[in-house]
Amino acid sequence: MTHTTDDWRGWVRHHLPKLVLSPSFAVTLFFVYGFILYTGLLSLTSSRMMPNFNLIGFENYSKLWQTLNWQVALNNLAIFGTLYIVICGLLGMFLAILLDQKIRGEGFLRPIYLYPMALSFIVTGTAWKWFLNPGLGLEKTMHEWGWTSFKFDWLINSDMAIYTVVIAAVWQSSGFVMAMFLAGLRGIDSEQVKAAQLDGASAVQTYWRIIIPQLRPVFLSAFVVLAHMAIKSYDLVVALTGGGPGNATEVPATFMYSYTFTRNQMGVGAASAMIMLMTIAAIIVPYLYAETREQRHD
Amino acid sequence: MTNQEVKASSSRFWRVLIYTTLIVFAAFYLLPLFVMLITSFKDLEELRQGNMLSLPQNWTIAAWIKAWGSACIGLTCEGINGYFWNSIKMVVPSVLISTLLGAINGYVLTKWRFKGDRWVFALMLFGCFIPFQIVLIPMSQILGNLGLAGTTTGLVLVHVTYGIGFATLFFRNYYAAFPTELVKAAMIDGASFLGIFWRILLPSSGPIIVVTVIWQFTNIWNDFLFGASFAAGESAPMTVALNNLVSSSTGVKEYNVDMAAAMIAALPTLLVYIVAGRYFVRGLMAGSVKG
C-alpha cells in the first residue's frame, strides 16, 4: 500500500508543472476551441431563438450574404477599417517623428496623446456624442463664435455617421500607435543615420530612405493590432450611434449581436460570428506564427 | 544674412512649427475630456444657453450627485453607484485570479519546458485575439446551466477565462529572460517546484505583476460586450449602466448628468493611468508588439 502511495507521490511531483498548467489549458480548450466548434456547428443548423441541431448545411451563410444589413455592415467595416488603420498609422507615425526631435516637454506631451487608450469605448462614445451633438455641441459653438453657416450633423446623417465613428476611434487609438512608432524610432541604428547625414542627405531624405524603411516591423504590428480592433469594434458604435441612424453604422459585431439575441436568427448570427473569426484568424495567425518563429531563432 | 544665419533662422522656424503642431494635437486629445468635465459641472439651463467650450458660470456638483445617487437607469432611479460597486466586485477577483494563473503558467512554460509546450502556448495565445462574438452563444448557455446567468460571479468566470491568455503571455515573456541557471541551481539544492516559484521568481516579478494587473484591470473595467450579454439589469457593470443611462430616451435629456456618469466610469482607469502610466504603456506594447 505504502509503495503505491510513494509511486503516486513521485508521479505527482514529476508531473506537477503540467498539472498546474492543465486547468488553464483545459479552460482554453473548452471555452475557446470548444466554443468555436459549437458556434460553427450552430451556424449549420436552423437555430432561431434557441439552439437546435437540425442541420441545414450552408444555408445560413447564403442567407447571410443575401441580407442587406450584412452587406451594409461589411461596407461600413471596409470604410471604417481602412480609414481607421490608415489615419491612425499616419498620424501615429507623424506624431512620433515630431516627438523624436529632442522635444522639451516630451514627457508631458506623450501621456496626453496616449490617455484616451485607458478609457472605455463607452466613455469615448458618450463624450463624442455630446461633443458632436448637432443641436448643442460643436455646431452651436461655431455659430456662437460667428460662423453661422457652419453645419455639422454627421451624427444624424446616414451618409456621414460612420465617419464620426472613425473620428472617435482615431482619437482613442492614434496615441497608442504613436507610442509604438516612438519605441521603433528609439531602437533605430544611429550609425546609419549619421552616415546618411554626413553624405549630405536632408532630414526628409534621411527619414524617407533610411529611417522609415527600418520601421517596417512597427507598421506590421500596428496594422495587425488596428485591423483586429476594427473587426471587433462594437462598444464604440453602440455608444456613439447605436448602429444608426437606421442601420447606417451597422458593423459585423452589432449585426451578430442583434441577429442572435434580438432578431431570433441565431443560425445566421453564428454564421456571421464565424466569418468574423476567420477574418481575424487570417490576419493574426500568420503574424503570431512569424513572431513566435523569430523568438526561436534568438 | 549670412548662410549660417539663414540656416539658424530656418531651423528656428521649423522648431516653432513642430512645437505648434504638437501642442495643437495635445489640444485635440484633451478637448473631449475637457468638454466632458466642464459639462458635468454646469446646470441644464447653462447647457442650453451657453457655449459648450466655455467654463461654467455657476459651478455645481449637482449633476455628479444625481449621477451617483438618483439618476434613472432602466426602471430604478438610484444612480450609478450600485453598478460602480458591481464593477469593483467583478474586477478585483477577476484580476487577482487571472494574474495568479498567468504567473504560474508563465513559470511552467519557461522553466519547466515539456514536449509540445509551444503548442500549448500558441493555442492559449490565439485565444487572446478571437472576436468574442464567437463565444457569446455557448457562454450564455453555459452560464444559464450553471445558474450564473446575470450574476457577477458569472462575469468573473468569463473574465478570468478570457484573461488567462494575456496574463500568461506577459509572464511567459518576462520569465523567458529570467536566468534559467538560478532555477537549475535551486533544483539541484532540492528546492521544490512551488518553492522555486515562491522564493526565486516571484520576488523579482514586481514590474510584470504591476503591468499585468493594470492591463487586466483596464480591460475588465472597460469591458462592455460581456457585461451587456451576461449581466443585464441589477448586476450590470458600470459600462453597461452608463450606456443605458446615456441612451435612454425618456424625459428631458440631462447631458450634464450623462457626462458626470461618464467621468465616474472613466476615473478608475484614468487614475491608474496617471499613477502608473509607464506600466500601462508597457502592457500595451507587450500585448501587441510581441504577440
HADDOCK unambig.tbl for C-alpha pairs under 7 A between the chains (distance, minus, plus):
assign (segid A and resid 17 and name CA) (segid B and resid 108 and name CA) 5.72 0.50 0.50
assign (segid A and resid 17 and name CA) (segid B and resid 112 and name CA) 6.55 0.50 0.50
assign (segid A and resid 21 and name CA) (segid B and resid 105 and name CA) 5.56 0.50 0.50
assign (segid A and resid 21 and name CA) (segid B and resid 108 and name CA) 6.94 0.50 0.50
assign (segid A and resid 27 and name CA) (segid B and resid 161 and name CA) 6.71 0.50 0.50
assign (segid A and resid 28 and name CA) (segid B and resid 124 and name CA) 6.23 0.50 0.50
assign (segid A and resid 32 and name CA) (segid B and resid 127 and name CA) 6.11 0.50 0.50
assign (segid A and resid 35 and name CA) (segid B and resid 135 and name CA) 5.62 0.50 0.50
assign (segid A and resid 35 and name CA) (segid B and resid 138 and name CA) 6.10 0.50 0.50
assign (segid A and resid 36 and name CA) (segid B and resid 134 and name CA) 6.11 0.50 0.50
assign (segid A and resid 36 and name CA) (segid B and resid 135 and name CA) 6.68 0.50 0.50
assign (segid A and resid 39 and name CA) (segid B and resid 134 and name CA) 6.41 0.50 0.50
assign (segid A and resid 98 and name CA) (segid B and resid 18 and name CA) 6.41 0.50 0.50
assign (segid A and resid 109 and name CA) (segid B and resid 26 and name CA) 6.71 0.50 0.50
assign (segid A and resid 112 and name CA) (segid B and resid 26 and name CA) 6.20 0.50 0.50
assign (segid A and resid 112 and name CA) (segid B and resid 29 and name CA) 6.74 0.50 0.50
assign (segid A and resid 113 and name CA) (segid B and resid 26 and name CA) 6.25 0.50 0.50
assign (segid A and resid 113 and name CA) (segid B and resid 29 and name CA) 6.00 0.50 0.50
assign (segid A and resid 118 and name CA) (segid B and resid 218 and name CA) 6.67 0.50 0.50
assign (segid A and resid 118 and name CA) (segid B and resid 269 and name CA) 5.92 0.50 0.50
assign (segid A and resid 118 and name CA) (segid B and resid 270 and name CA) 6.25 0.50 0.50
assign (segid A and resid 118 and name CA) (segid B and resid 273 and name CA) 6.68 0.50 0.50
assign (segid A and resid 119 and name CA) (segid B and resid 266 and name CA) 5.88 0.50 0.50
assign (segid A and resid 119 and name CA) (segid B and resid 269 and name CA) 6.60 0.50 0.50
assign (segid A and resid 119 and name CA) (segid B and resid 270 and name CA) 6.95 0.50 0.50
assign (segid A and resid 120 and name CA) (segid B and resid 222 and name CA) 4.54 0.50 0.50
assign (segid A and resid 120 and name CA) (segid B and resid 266 and name CA) 6.97 0.50 0.50
assign (segid A and resid 122 and name CA) (segid B and resid 239 and name CA) 6.37 0.50 0.50
assign (segid A and resid 122 and name CA) (segid B and resid 243 and name CA) 6.66 0.50 0.50
assign (segid A and resid 123 and name CA) (segid B and resid 262 and name CA) 5.43 0.50 0.50
assign (segid A and resid 123 and name CA) (segid B and resid 266 and name CA) 6.66 0.50 0.50
assign (segid A and resid 127 and name CA) (segid B and resid 32 and name CA) 6.10 0.50 0.50
assign (segid A and resid 127 and name CA) (segid B and resid 36 and name CA) 6.03 0.50 0.50
assign (segid A and resid 128 and name CA) (segid B and resid 32 and name CA) 6.74 0.50 0.50
assign (segid A and resid 131 and name CA) (segid B and resid 32 and name CA) 6.82 0.50 0.50
assign (segid A and resid 136 and name CA) (segid B and resid 48 and name CA) 6.93 0.50 0.50
assign (segid A and resid 137 and name CA) (segid B and resid 52 and name CA) 6.07 0.50 0.50
assign (segid A and resid 141 and name CA) (segid B and resid 51 and name CA) 5.58 0.50 0.50
assign (segid A and resid 141 and name CA) (segid B and resid 52 and name CA) 6.17 0.50 0.50
assign (segid A and resid 171 and name CA) (segid B and resid 29 and name CA) 6.65 0.50 0.50
assign (segid A and resid 180 and name CA) (segid B and resid 285 and name CA) 7.00 0.50 0.50
assign (segid A and resid 221 and name CA) (segid B and resid 288 and name CA) 6.88 0.50 0.50
assign (segid A and resid 221 and name CA) (segid B and resid 289 and name CA) 5.65 0.50 0.50
assign (segid A and resid 225 and name CA) (segid B and resid 288 and name CA) 6.40 0.50 0.50
assign (segid A and resid 232 and name CA) (segid B and resid 131 and name CA) 5.73 0.50 0.50
assign (segid A and resid 235 and name CA) (segid B and resid 224 and name CA) 6.27 0.50 0.50
assign (segid A and resid 235 and name CA) (segid B and resid 225 and name CA) 6.92 0.50 0.50
assign (segid A and resid 239 and name CA) (segid B and resid 243 and name CA) 6.27 0.50 0.50
assign (segid A and resid 273 and name CA) (segid B and resid 133 and name CA) 5.67 0.50 0.50
assign (segid A and resid 273 and name CA) (segid B and resid 134 and name CA) 5.18 0.50 0.50
assign (segid A and resid 274 and name CA) (segid B and resid 134 and name CA) 6.62 0.50 0.50
assign (segid A and resid 276 and name CA) (segid B and resid 131 and name CA) 6.82 0.50 0.50
assign (segid A and resid 277 and name CA) (segid B and resid 130 and name CA) 6.28 0.50 0.50
assign (segid A and resid 277 and name CA) (segid B and resid 131 and name CA) 5.95 0.50 0.50
assign (segid A and resid 277 and name CA) (segid B and resid 134 and name CA) 6.93 0.50 0.50
assign (segid A and resid 288 and name CA) (segid B and resid 291 and name CA) 5.95 0.50 0.50
assign (segid A and resid 291 and name CA) (segid B and resid 290 and name CA) 6.95 0.50 0.50
assign (segid A and resid 291 and name CA) (segid B and resid 291 and name CA) 6.57 0.50 0.50
